[in-house]
Amino acid sequence: MSMSTQLLLGEMYDDLLHKVMLDRGQEASLDTMLNFETEALVQTAMTRDNLEGTRAFFEKREPMFTGE
């Protein structure tokens, strides 16, 4: 999903992924959901917000997330 689509939805990408997992989790198998969760983790781990959160943690300051 493109960043412009994310902005139009008014949600951060990780929030959207969580909602999709909750929706799909009601009818998908455990194996399917574990695979989806792994992919979601990989996608969110590569974001600038993840890097900012990690830096803020080690610098003992509040993170400044941008939704990127």
N, C-alpha and C positions, 0 to 999 in steps of 0.2 A: 504494500500500500504506500502510495506516495505521501510525502510530508504535507502537500496541499490538501489531500483527502483527510489526513489526520486533523489538520487545522479546521477544515470545514466541519468535521464531526465534533469539534470542540473538546476533544479528549486526548490525553497523552496516550502514546502507543501501547505502553504496558497495561494501562487500564483497559484499553480495548481488547488486548489479548486475554486478559483475565475474564472479561465478559464472554468472549467467544468460548473459552475453555469451560466456563460454567454452563453455557448453553449446550455445547456439544457433549459435555460430560453426562448428561441425562440419558443419552441414547447410544453413545459410543462405548466400545470395549475398553477395558483397563489398558491393554497394550496400545491401542490407538491413542488414548489420552496421554499416556507416558511419552509416546513419540512426539505428540503435539507439544507437550510441556517442554521437552528437550529442545525442540526447534524454537519455541518462544524464548526460552532462556538464552540460547545462542544469539538470537536476534536482539534481545534487549541488552545483552552484555556488550554489544558492539556500539552502543549509543554514546553520545557525548554526555548525556545525563548520568549514565552509569559511571563514567570516568569522573565527573564532577562530584558525585556522591562519595566515591572512594577517596578522592583527594580531600574533600571536606571532612570525612571521618578521620583521616590521619592527621589533618591539620587542626582538628578539634574545633571546627566552626560549622555554622549552618550552611547547607548546600544551597546553591542558587541555580535551580533547574530551569531549563529553557524549553523543554519539550523536544529536544533534538536527540 
